[in-house]
Amino acid sequence: AVAVIVTIGNPTEGASRASLETWILVAAVLGPALALCLVASRGWSGQASAMSMAVVSGALWGLFAVLTKTVVHRLDVTSLAGVLE
């Protein structure tokens, strides 16, 4: 998830958040890929199922980290009102 965001978002100094278009593209790429992993994990057993679920978990934790960074930056720069913009 983080690799997709960094590649597509092309981060630059001073830009702490991605555009709406970037988030839509990330959702369009990650959503189906992670859904496919979840469906595949139900059909598989053992290590293959565990690996598929680990991919989903890792991607979602990476996405969570990026979203948390954005919210914390907004809180630091503005206030709670800035997060709700």
N, CA, C and O atoms as a GROMACS GRO file, in nm:
protein
  340
    1ALA      N    1   0.083  -0.119   0.000
    1ALA     CA    2   0.000   0.000   0.000
    1ALA      C    3   0.087   0.125   0.000
    1ALA      O    4   0.061   0.218  -0.076
    2VAL      N    5   0.188   0.127   0.083
    2VAL     CA    6   0.273   0.244   0.091
    2VAL      C    7   0.350   0.262  -0.040
    2VAL      O    8   0.366   0.375  -0.088
    3ALA      N    9   0.396   0.153  -0.100
    3ALA     CA   10   0.468   0.162  -0.227
    3ALA      C   11   0.380   0.220  -0.336
    3ALA      O   12   0.425   0.301  -0.417
    4VAL      N   13   0.254   0.179  -0.340
    4VAL     CA   14   0.161   0.232  -0.439
    4VAL      C   15   0.140   0.381  -0.417
    4VAL      O   16   0.141   0.458  -0.512
    5ILE      N   17   0.120   0.421  -0.293
    5ILE     CA   18   0.095   0.562  -0.263
    5ILE      C   19   0.218   0.646  -0.296
    5ILE      O   20   0.205   0.755  -0.353
    6VAL      N   21   0.336   0.598  -0.261
    6VAL     CA   22   0.458   0.674  -0.288
    6VAL      C   23   0.483   0.684  -0.438
    6VAL      O   24   0.522   0.790  -0.487
    7THR      N   25   0.461   0.576  -0.511
    7THR     CA   26   0.484   0.577  -0.655
    7THR      C   27   0.384   0.667  -0.727
    7THR      O   28   0.423   0.749  -0.810
    8ILE      N   29   0.258   0.651  -0.696
    8ILE     CA   30   0.154   0.727  -0.765
    8ILE      C   31   0.149   0.870  -0.715
    8ILE      O   32   0.130   0.963  -0.794
    9GLY      N   33   0.165   0.888  -0.586
    9GLY     CA   34   0.152   1.021  -0.526
    9GLY      C   35   0.267   1.115  -0.556
    9GLY      O   36   0.252   1.236  -0.546
   10ASN      N   37   0.386   1.060  -0.591
   10ASN     CA   38   0.503   1.140  -0.620
   10ASN      C   39   0.523   1.248  -0.513
   10ASN      O   40   0.510   1.367  -0.542
   11PRO      N   41   0.555   1.208  -0.390
   11PRO     CA   42   0.565   1.305  -0.281
   11PRO      C   43   0.678   1.405  -0.304
   11PRO      O   44   0.784   1.371  -0.356
   12THR      N   45   0.653   1.529  -0.264
   12THR     CA   46   0.754   1.633  -0.274
   12THR      C   47   0.763   1.704  -0.140
   12THR      O   48   0.673   1.695  -0.057
   13GLU      N   49   0.873   1.773  -0.120
   13GLU     CA   50   0.892   1.844   0.006
   13GLU      C   51   0.783   1.950   0.023
   13GLU      O   52   0.753   2.026  -0.069
   14GLY      N   53   0.726   1.952   0.141
   14GLY     CA   54   0.622   2.050   0.170
   14GLY      C   55   0.482   2.001   0.143
   14GLY      O   56   0.385   2.064   0.186
   15ALA      N   57   0.467   1.890   0.072
   15ALA     CA   58   0.334   1.836   0.044
   15ALA      C   59   0.311   1.718   0.137
   15ALA      O   60   0.370   1.612   0.118
   16SER      N   61   0.226   1.735   0.237
   16SER     CA   62   0.208   1.631   0.338
   16SER      C   63   0.088   1.541   0.311
   16SER      O   64   0.067   1.445   0.384
   17ARG      N   65   0.011   1.571   0.208
   17ARG     CA   66  -0.104   1.485   0.181
   17ARG      C   67  -0.123   1.469   0.031
   17ARG      O   68  -0.085   1.555  -0.048
   18ALA      N   69  -0.183   1.358  -0.005
   18ALA     CA   70  -0.206   1.327  -0.146
   18ALA      C   71  -0.337   1.391  -0.192
   18ALA      O   72  -0.424   1.425  -0.112
   19SER      N   73  -0.347   1.405  -0.321
   19SER     CA   74  -0.469   1.462  -0.379
   19SER      C   75  -0.580   1.358  -0.378
   19SER      O   76  -0.556   1.239  -0.358
   20LEU      N   77  -0.701   1.405  -0.399
   20LEU     CA   78  -0.816   1.314  -0.406
   20LEU      C   79  -0.800   1.215  -0.520
   20LEU      O   80  -0.836   1.098  -0.507
   21GLU      N   81  -0.745   1.260  -0.632
   21GLU     CA   82  -0.724   1.171  -0.746
   21GLU      C   83  -0.629   1.058  -0.711
   21GLU      O   84  -0.647   0.944  -0.754
   22THR      N   85  -0.527   1.089  -0.633
   22THR     CA   86  -0.432   0.986  -0.590
   22THR      C   87  -0.500   0.882  -0.503
   22THR      O   88  -0.479   0.762  -0.522
   23TRP      N   89  -0.582   0.927  -0.408
   23TRP     CA   90  -0.652   0.833  -0.321
   23TRP      C   91  -0.751   0.747  -0.399
   23TRP      O   92  -0.768   0.629  -0.369
   24ILE      N   93  -0.817   0.805  -0.499
   24ILE     CA   94  -0.909   0.727  -0.582
   24ILE      C   95  -0.833   0.620  -0.658
   24ILE      O   96  -0.879   0.507  -0.669
   25LEU      N   97  -0.717   0.656  -0.712
   25LEU     CA   98  -0.635   0.559  -0.785
   25LEU      C   99  -0.584   0.448  -0.692
   25LEU      O  100  -0.584   0.331  -0.730
   26VAL      N  101  -0.542   0.486  -0.573
   26VAL     CA  102  -0.496   0.386  -0.476
   26VAL      C  103  -0.610   0.290  -0.441
   26VAL      O  104  -0.589   0.169  -0.436
   27ALA      N  105  -0.729   0.344  -0.417
   27ALA     CA  106  -0.844   0.259  -0.386
   27ALA      C  107  -0.880   0.169  -0.503
   27ALA      O  108  -0.917   0.053  -0.484
   28ALA      N  109  -0.868   0.221  -0.625
   28ALA     CA  110  -0.901   0.142  -0.744
   28ALA      C  111  -0.801   0.029  -0.765
   28ALA      O  112  -0.838  -0.077  -0.817
   29VAL      N  113  -0.677   0.050  -0.726
   29VAL     CA  114  -0.575  -0.055  -0.741
   29VAL      C  115  -0.579  -0.153  -0.625
   29VAL      O  116  -0.582  -0.275  -0.645
   30LEU      N  117  -0.580  -0.100  -0.502
   30LEU     CA  118  -0.572  -0.188  -0.385
   30LEU      C  119  -0.703  -0.260  -0.354
   30LEU      O  120  -0.701  -0.375  -0.312
   31GLY      N  121  -0.815  -0.193  -0.375
   31GLY     CA  122  -0.944  -0.254  -0.342
   31GLY      C  123  -0.964  -0.391  -0.406
   31GLY      O  124  -0.982  -0.490  -0.336
   32PRO      N  125  -0.961  -0.398  -0.540
   32PRO     CA  126  -0.979  -0.528  -0.605
   32PRO      C  127  -0.868  -0.628  -0.573
   32PRO      O  128  -0.895  -0.748  -0.558
   33ALA      N  129  -0.745  -0.580  -0.562
   33ALA     CA  130  -0.634  -0.672  -0.532
   33ALA      C  131  -0.651  -0.736  -0.394
   33ALA      O  132  -0.630  -0.856  -0.378
   34LEU      N  133  -0.688  -0.656  -0.295
   34LEU     CA  134  -0.707  -0.710  -0.160
   34LEU      C  135  -0.832  -0.797  -0.152
   34LEU      O  136  -0.833  -0.897  -0.081
   35ALA      N  137  -0.936  -0.758  -0.223
   35ALA     CA  138  -1.057  -0.841  -0.226
   35ALA      C  139  -1.026  -0.978  -0.288
   35ALA      O  140  -1.075  -1.080  -0.241
   36LEU      N  141  -0.946  -0.978  -0.394
   36LEU     CA  142  -0.907  -1.104  -0.457
   36LEU      C  143  -0.827  -1.190  -0.360
   36LEU      O  144  -0.846  -1.312  -0.356
   37CYS      N  145  -0.739  -1.129  -0.283
   37CYS     CA  146  -0.662  -1.204  -0.183
   37CYS      C  147  -0.754  -1.266  -0.078
   37CYS      O  148  -0.734  -1.381  -0.037
   38LEU      N  149  -0.855  -1.190  -0.034
   38LEU     CA  150  -0.948  -1.244   0.065
   38LEU      C  151  -1.029  -1.360   0.010
   38LEU      O  152  -1.048  -1.461   0.078
   39VAL      N  153  -1.076  -1.346  -0.113
   39VAL     CA  154  -1.153  -1.455  -0.176
   39VAL      C  155  -1.064  -1.577  -0.193
   39VAL      O  156  -1.106  -1.690  -0.168
   40ALA      N  157  -0.941  -1.555  -0.237
   40ALA     CA  158  -0.848  -1.667  -0.256
   40ALA      C  159  -0.817  -1.737  -0.125
   40ALA      O  160  -0.804  -1.859  -0.122
   41SER      N  161  -0.805  -1.662  -0.017
   41SER     CA  162  -0.772  -1.723   0.112
   41SER      C  163  -0.883  -1.814   0.161
   41SER      O  164  -0.858  -1.909   0.236
   42ARG      N  165  -1.005  -1.787   0.121
   42ARG     CA  166  -1.116  -1.874   0.161
   42ARG      C  167  -1.113  -2.007   0.087
   42ARG      O  168  -1.157  -2.109   0.139
   43GLY      N  169  -1.061  -2.005  -0.035
   43GLY     CA  170  -1.055  -2.127  -0.115
   43GLY      C  171  -0.933  -2.211  -0.087
   43GLY      O  172  -0.932  -2.331  -0.115
   44TRP      N  173  -0.831  -2.151  -0.033
   44TRP     CA  174  -0.708  -2.222  -0.003
   44TRP      C  175  -0.706  -2.262   0.143
   44TRP      O  176  -0.788  -2.218   0.223
   45SER      N  177  -0.610  -2.347   0.177
   45SER     CA  178  -0.593  -2.383   0.318
   45SER      C  179  -0.444  -2.380   0.350
   45SER      O  180  -0.359  -2.376   0.262
   46GLY      N  181  -0.416  -2.383   0.477
   46GLY     CA  182  -0.277  -2.390   0.522
   46GLY      C  183  -0.198  -2.264   0.495
   46GLY      O  184  -0.246  -2.153   0.514
   47GLN      N  185  -0.075  -2.284   0.449
   47GLN     CA  186   0.017  -2.173   0.429
   47GLN      C  187  -0.028  -2.076   0.321
   47GLN      O  188  -0.007  -1.955   0.335
   48ALA      N  189  -0.090  -2.125   0.216
   48ALA     CA  190  -0.135  -2.036   0.108
   48ALA      C  191  -0.242  -1.940   0.159
   48ALA      O  192  -0.240  -1.822   0.126
   49SER      N  193  -0.334  -1.991   0.239
   49SER     CA  194  -0.438  -1.905   0.296
   49SER      C  195  -0.378  -1.803   0.392
   49SER      O  196  -0.415  -1.686   0.391
   50ALA      N  197  -0.286  -1.848   0.475
   50ALA     CA  198  -0.221  -1.759   0.571
   50ALA      C  199  -0.142  -1.650   0.499
   50ALA      O  200  -0.144  -1.534   0.542
   51MET      N  201  -0.074  -1.685   0.392
   51MET     CA  202   0.004  -1.586   0.317
   51MET      C  203  -0.087  -1.484   0.251
   51MET      O  204  -0.056  -1.364   0.249
   52SER      N  205  -0.198  -1.528   0.199
   52SER     CA  206  -0.293  -1.436   0.137
   52SER      C  207  -0.349  -1.338   0.240
   52SER      O  208  -0.361  -1.218   0.212
   53MET      N  209  -0.383  -1.388   0.357
   53MET     CA  210  -0.434  -1.300   0.463
   53MET      C  211  -0.323  -1.206   0.514
   53MET      O  212  -0.352  -1.093   0.551
   54ALA      N  213  -0.199  -1.253   0.515
   54ALA     CA  214  -0.087  -1.168   0.557
   54ALA      C  215  -0.065  -1.053   0.459
   54ALA      O  216  -0.032  -0.942   0.501
   55VAL      N  217  -0.083  -1.078   0.331
   55VAL     CA  218  -0.071  -0.972   0.231
   55VAL      C  219  -0.177  -0.865   0.255
   55VAL      O  220  -0.147  -0.746   0.251
   56VAL      N  221  -0.300  -0.908   0.280
   56VAL     CA  222  -0.409  -0.813   0.308
   56VAL      C  223  -0.378  -0.734   0.434
   56VAL      O  224  -0.392  -0.611   0.436
   57SER      N  225  -0.338  -0.803   0.539
   57SER     CA  226  -0.308  -0.736   0.666
   57SER      C  227  -0.195  -0.635   0.651
   57SER      O  228  -0.206  -0.523   0.699
   58GLY      N  229  -0.088  -0.674   0.586
   58GLY     CA  230   0.025  -0.584   0.567
   58GLY      C  231  -0.011  -0.461   0.485
   58GLY      O  232   0.030  -0.350   0.518
   59ALA      N  233  -0.088  -0.481   0.379
   59ALA     CA  234  -0.129  -0.368   0.296
   59ALA      C  235  -0.218  -0.272   0.373
   59ALA      O  236  -0.203  -0.150   0.361
   60LEU      N  237  -0.310  -0.325   0.452
   60LEU     CA  238  -0.399  -0.239   0.528
   60LEU      C  239  -0.325  -0.165   0.640
   60LEU      O  240  -0.357  -0.050   0.669
   61TRP      N  241  -0.225  -0.230   0.702
   61TRP     CA  242  -0.146  -0.161   0.804
   61TRP      C  243  -0.063  -0.049   0.741
   61TRP      O  244  -0.047   0.057   0.800
   62GLY      N  245  -0.011  -0.073   0.621
   62GLY     CA  246   0.062   0.032   0.550
   62GLY      C  247  -0.027   0.150   0.517
   62GLY      O  248   0.013   0.265   0.533
   63LEU      N  249  -0.147   0.122   0.471
   63LEU     CA  250  -0.243   0.227   0.440
   63LEU      C  251  -0.282   0.303   0.566
   63LEU      O  252  -0.295   0.425   0.565
   64PHE      N  253  -0.301   0.230   0.675
   64PHE     CA  254  -0.335   0.292   0.804
   64PHE      C  255  -0.223   0.387   0.849
   64PHE      O  256  -0.251   0.495   0.901
   65ALA      N  257  -0.099   0.346   0.829
   65ALA     CA  258   0.015   0.430   0.869
   65ALA      C  259   0.017   0.560   0.790
   65ALA      O  260   0.042   0.667   0.847
   66VAL      N  261  -0.009   0.553   0.661
   66VAL     CA  262  -0.010   0.674   0.578
   66VAL      C  263  -0.125   0.766   0.619
   66VAL      O  264  -0.106   0.887   0.629
   67LEU      N  265  -0.242   0.709   0.642
   67LEU     CA  266  -0.356   0.791   0.683
   67LEU      C  267  -0.332   0.854   0.820
   67LEU      O  268  -0.368   0.970   0.842
   68THR      N  269  -0.273   0.779   0.912
   68THR     CA  270  -0.244   0.832   1.045
   68THR      C  271  -0.145   0.948   1.037
   68THR      O  272  -0.161   1.048   1.107
   69LYS      N  273  -0.044   0.935   0.953
   69LYS     CA  274   0.054   1.042   0.936
   69LYS      C  275  -0.014   1.170   0.889
   69LYS      O  276   0.017   1.278   0.938
   70THR      N  277  -0.105   1.159   0.796
   70THR     CA  278  -0.176   1.276   0.744
   70THR      C  279  -0.258   1.342   0.853
   70THR      O  280  -0.256   1.464   0.867
   71VAL      N  281  -0.330   1.263   0.930
   71VAL     CA  282  -0.415   1.319   1.036
   71VAL      C  283  -0.329   1.386   1.144
   71VAL      O  284  -0.362   1.495   1.190
   72VAL      N  285  -0.220   1.322   1.184
   72VAL     CA  286  -0.133   1.379   1.286
   72VAL      C  287  -0.072   1.510   1.237
   72VAL      O  288  -0.060   1.606   1.313
   73HIS      N  289  -0.032   1.514   1.111
   73HIS     CA  290   0.023   1.638   1.056
   73HIS      C  291  -0.082   1.749   1.058
   73HIS      O  292  -0.051   1.863   1.093
   74ARG      N  293  -0.204   1.717   1.022
   74ARG     CA  294  -0.311   1.818   1.023
   74ARG      C  295  -0.337   1.866   1.165
   74ARG      O  296  -0.361   1.985   1.186
   75LEU      N  297  -0.334   1.777   1.262
   75LEU     CA  298  -0.354   1.819   1.400
   75LEU      C  299  -0.240   1.910   1.446
   75LEU      O  300  -0.263   2.007   1.519
   76ASP      N  301  -0.119   1.878   1.404
   76ASP     CA  302  -0.004   1.957   1.445
   76ASP      C  303  -0.007   2.096   1.382
   76ASP      O  304   0.026   2.195   1.448
   77VAL      N  305  -0.045   2.104   1.256
   77VAL     CA  306  -0.042   2.231   1.184
   77VAL      C  307  -0.160   2.320   1.220
   77VAL      O  308  -0.144   2.441   1.237
   78THR      N  309  -0.277   2.262   1.231
   78THR     CA  310  -0.395   2.345   1.253
   78THR      C  311  -0.455   2.319   1.390
   78THR      O  312  -0.422   2.386   1.487
   79SER      N  313  -0.541   2.224   1.397
   79SER     CA  314  -0.609   2.185   1.521
   79SER      C  315  -0.708   2.077   1.485
   79SER      O  316  -0.706   2.025   1.374
   80LEU      N  317  -0.794   2.043   1.578
   80LEU     CA  318  -0.898   1.945   1.548
   80LEU      C  319  -0.988   1.996   1.436
   80LEU      O  320  -1.034   1.916   1.355
   81ALA      N  321  -1.012   2.124   1.428
   81ALA     CA  322  -1.094   2.180   1.321
   81ALA      C  323  -1.030   2.157   1.184
   81ALA      O  324  -1.100   2.141   1.085
   82GLY      N  325  -0.896   2.156   1.179
   82GLY     CA  326  -0.827   2.133   1.053
   82GLY      C  327  -0.845   1.992   1.001
   82GLY      O  328  -0.849   1.971   0.880
   83VAL      N  329  -0.856   1.897   1.090
   83VAL     CA  330  -0.877   1.758   1.049
   83VAL      C  331  -1.015   1.741   0.987
   83VAL      O  332  -1.033   1.660   0.897
   84LEU      N  333  -1.110   1.816   1.035
   84LEU     CA  334  -1.248   1.801   0.989
   84LEU      C  335  -1.276   1.876   0.860
   84LEU      O  336  -1.389   1.872   0.810
   85GLU      N  337  -1.177   1.946   0.803
   85GLU     CA  338  -1.197   2.019   0.677
   85GLU      C  339  -1.238   1.928   0.565
   85GLU      O  340  -1.259   1.974   0.453
   0.00000   0.00000   0.00000
